[in-house]
Structure formats: structure tokens, C-alpha cells
């Protein structure tokens, strides 16, 4: 393989890795927001009216 093909492949792999990291980070952020919202709803439900 020539150097250009190796570099092209490395950039493609890096792009996929960056994309997956961003997507998984966003999914984790959504999960944390969802968990906080569930906790807030449970806290409000326990409060006497």
C-alpha cells in the first residue's frame, strides 16, 4: 500500500471514531437528562399537596 492510501484509511477511521464518540456522548447526555427528569417527577409526586 502506498502512503496516501494508508493516510486516507486512517482519516476515515478517525472520522468514524469521532462520529461515534459524539453520538455516544449525546446519548449519555440524554440519559442523564432523562434520569434527572424522572427524579424530579418522583420528588414532586412525594410532596404533600
N, C-alpha and C positions, 0 to 999 in steps of 0.2 A: 504494500500500500504506500502511496506517496504521502508526503507531509500534509498536503492540502486536504486530502480525503480524511486523514486522521483528525485534523483540526475541525473539519466540518462535522464529523461524527461527535466529537467532544462538545461542540457548541450545541448540537441538537440534544444530546444527553443533558447538558447543563440547563437548557431551556425547559425540558420536561421536568427536571428536578425542581427548578424554581417554580414552575406552574403548580406542581403537586404540593409544594410547601405552602404556597399562597392559598390554595384551595383547602388544604387540611387546617391551616391556621384560621381561615374564615369559618370552617365548620366547627372548630373548637370554640371560637368566639361566640358563634350562635348557640352552642351548647351551654356555655357559661351564662349567656343572657337568658336562655330558656330556664335554666336551673334557678337563677335569681328570681325570675318572674314567678315560678312555681312556689318558691319560698315566700315571696311577698304575698301571694294569694292565700297561702296557708296561714300566714301571720294575721292577715286581715280577717280571715274566717274565724280565727280563735278569739278575736276581740269581742267582748260583750257589747251589745247594742243598747 
